[in-house]
C-alpha cells in the first residue's frame, strides 16, 4: 500500500548523483547543438511551443520526434538535444519538441502543443514518423495515439511510438503535491490518461522502463502495455537492465544501442 504518493513519484531523491546527471545533460546537449545545424519551427527561443529540427546531410529515412520529460513543469527540448544523436546518425530527421509548461498552462494545453508541433514537423519531412517520449514525454507521445488528437494523414504515417518510463494514468498524481501546479482535476486526469482511452487502429507501441526505476513507473509501463494490448494495439513491454529513471534514456544518444534499435524497429 502506498502512503506517500509524492515519494512514489520522486526520482532524483532515489538516484545517486542525480544533480550531476542533470548537469551533464546540459553539457552534452550544448555540445550537440553547437556541432549540428538545426532549423527552428514555430515560436522562438522565448516563445513556446517550438521545434528544433535536425536534418542529416544524406537523404533522410524518416522523421523521429522526441518529446522531453520533466513532469510537464520543467525543461525544454533543447535541454535534451543530445538525445537526437542516435536517430540523426542513423539518417533520421529528428524533431526535438519544446512545449509550454505548467503552471502557465494545463496538461490538456500541453497535449495540444505537442500535437501541433508533430503536425508542423511532419509537414517538413516525408516518410514514416516515429514518436519517442520520456516520463511526461512518454505520456505525451502515447496521448498522440488516442483518437482525435492528430489528423488521419499523420496517423497513417506513424510507424512506431516508444514511451520510455511514461506516465499513462494521471489519476495517482491527484494525490501528489503536483496536482495544483498541473491544474489536475478528476476529469482532466481521466481525459488525459492514455491508459483510460482507446488507441487508434494500427497503433504500435513499445513501453520501456528501467529495471531500477520507482515501482510506480514500472507499474505504469506495464499498465499501458496490458490495457492497449487488449484494445488491439501491437504492444511491447521492455525493461532495461540496471537502468534508473535518469539513465534509461542514454541509449537514444548512441546509434548502435539496443534502445535505438527498438525505436527504429
HELIX and SHEET records of a PDB file:
HELIX    1   1 UNK A    5  UNK A    8  1                                   4    
HELIX    2   2 UNK A   12  UNK A   14  5                                   3    
HELIX    3   3 UNK A   18  UNK A   35  1                                  18    
HELIX    4   4 UNK A   77  UNK A   84  5                                   8    
HELIX    5   5 UNK A   85  UNK A   89  1                                   5    
HELIX    6   6 UNK A  107  UNK A  124  1                                  18    
HELIX    7   7 UNK A  136  UNK A  143  1                                   8    
HELIX    8   8 UNK A  152  UNK A  155  1                                   4    
HELIX    9   9 UNK A  171  UNK A  175  5                                   5    
HELIX   10  10 UNK A  178  UNK A  181  1                                   4    
HELIX   11  11 UNK A  186  UNK A  191  1                                   6    
HELIX   12  12 UNK A  194  UNK A  196  5                                   3    
HELIX   13  13 UNK A  215  UNK A  229  1                                  15    
HELIX   14  14 UNK A  250  UNK A  253  5                                   4    
HELIX   15  15 UNK A  258  UNK A  263  1                                   6    
SHEET    1   A 8 UNK A  39  UNK A  41  0                                        
SHEET    2   A 8 UNK A  50  UNK A  54 -1                                        
SHEET    3   A 8 UNK A  93  UNK A  98 -1                                        
SHEET    4   A 8 UNK A  63  UNK A  67  1                                        
SHEET    5   A 8 UNK A 129  UNK A 134  1                                        
SHEET    6   A 8 UNK A 158  UNK A 164  1                                        
SHEET    7   A 8 UNK A 204  UNK A 210  1                                        
SHEET    8   A 8 UNK A 234  UNK A 240  1                                        
END                                                                             
